[in-house]
Amino acid sequence: MQMASFTGFLRTILIILLVYYGVKILMRLFAPYFVRYMSKKMQERFGGQFQQQQQQQQDKNRPKDGETVIDKIPQQRQTSDKKVGEYIDYEEID
């Protein structure tokens, strides 16, 4: 059975701390570039989905061949011919 020496234990702890702080420093340096890259990719993806949705909407609204399209709805007649009643002028008496 082997016993771990005190210097080997300190050396292992030192290596772990150096790796931890090294990764921490590298992440501070490269994180802005990574976030910028990921946001650009997400923007492209969402832009593509938006374009695809717009294209589908235009295709759905496009009339088929031989189909009649009415762009303007005729206005309905505002006046009516039916009699509502007779107007009687009256005067108040004190």
C-alpha positions as CSV (number, residue, x, y, z in Angstrom):
1,M,0.0,0.0,0.0
2,Q,1.3,3.4,-1.0
3,M,1.0,6.5,1.0
4,A,0.6,9.9,-0.6
5,S,3.2,12.3,0.2
6,F,2.5,15.8,1.4
7,T,4.3,17.4,-1.5
8,G,2.4,15.3,-4.0
9,F,-0.9,16.4,-2.4
10,L,0.1,20.1,-2.5
11,R,1.2,19.6,-6.1
12,T,-2.2,18.2,-7.0
13,I,-4.1,21.0,-5.3
14,L,-1.8,23.5,-7.0
15,I,-2.5,22.0,-10.5
16,I,-6.3,22.0,-9.8
17,L,-6.2,25.6,-8.8
18,L,-4.1,26.6,-11.8
19,V,-6.5,24.8,-14.2
20,Y,-9.5,26.4,-12.5
21,Y,-8.1,30.0,-12.6
22,G,-6.7,29.4,-16.1
23,V,-10.2,28.4,-17.4
24,K,-11.7,31.3,-15.6
25,I,-9.4,33.8,-17.2
26,L,-9.8,32.2,-20.7
27,M,-13.6,32.4,-20.3
28,R,-13.4,36.1,-19.5
29,L,-11.3,36.6,-22.7
30,F,-13.3,34.5,-25.1
31,A,-16.9,34.7,-23.7
32,P,-17.7,38.0,-25.5
33,Y,-16.7,36.5,-28.9
34,F,-18.6,33.3,-28.2
35,V,-21.8,35.3,-27.2
36,R,-21.5,37.5,-30.3
37,Y,-21.1,34.4,-32.5
38,M,-24.1,32.7,-30.9
39,S,-26.3,35.8,-31.2
40,K,-25.4,36.2,-34.8
41,K,-26.4,32.6,-35.5
42,M,-29.7,33.0,-33.6
43,Q,-30.4,36.2,-35.6
44,E,-29.9,34.4,-38.9
45,R,-32.1,31.5,-37.8
46,F,-34.9,33.7,-36.7
47,G,-34.6,35.8,-39.8
48,G,-34.8,32.7,-41.9
49,Q,-37.9,31.6,-40.1
50,F,-39.5,35.0,-40.5
51,Q,-38.7,35.0,-44.3
52,Q,-40.2,31.5,-44.6
53,Q,-43.4,32.6,-42.8
54,Q,-43.7,35.7,-44.9
55,Q,-43.3,33.6,-48.1
56,Q,-46.0,31.2,-46.9
57,Q,-48.4,34.1,-46.1
58,Q,-47.9,35.6,-49.5
59,D,-48.4,32.2,-51.2
60,K,-51.6,31.7,-49.3
61,N,-53.0,35.2,-50.2
62,R,-52.0,34.9,-53.9
63,P,-55.1,34.1,-56.0
64,K,-55.1,30.9,-58.0
65,D,-55.2,30.9,-61.8
66,G,-58.7,31.7,-63.2
67,E,-60.0,32.9,-59.9
68,T,-61.9,36.2,-59.8
69,V,-60.6,38.8,-57.3
70,I,-62.7,41.7,-56.0
71,D,-60.5,44.4,-54.5
72,K,-63.2,46.9,-53.5
73,I,-66.4,46.2,-51.7
74,P,-69.3,48.4,-52.9
75,Q,-70.7,50.8,-50.4
76,Q,-74.1,50.1,-49.1
77,R,-76.9,52.6,-49.4
78,Q,-77.0,54.8,-46.3
79,T,-80.5,56.3,-46.6
80,S,-83.6,54.2,-45.8
81,D,-87.1,54.5,-47.2
82,K,-89.0,53.3,-44.3
83,K,-90.9,55.8,-42.1
84,V,-90.0,55.9,-38.5
85,G,-92.8,58.1,-37.3
86,E,-94.3,61.5,-37.4
87,Y,-92.6,64.5,-35.6
88,I,-94.9,66.5,-33.4
89,D,-93.8,69.9,-32.2
90,Y,-95.0,70.7,-28.7
91,E,-94.8,73.5,-26.3
92,E,-94.4,73.4,-22.5
93,I,-97.0,75.0,-20.4
94,D,-96.0,76.6,-17.1
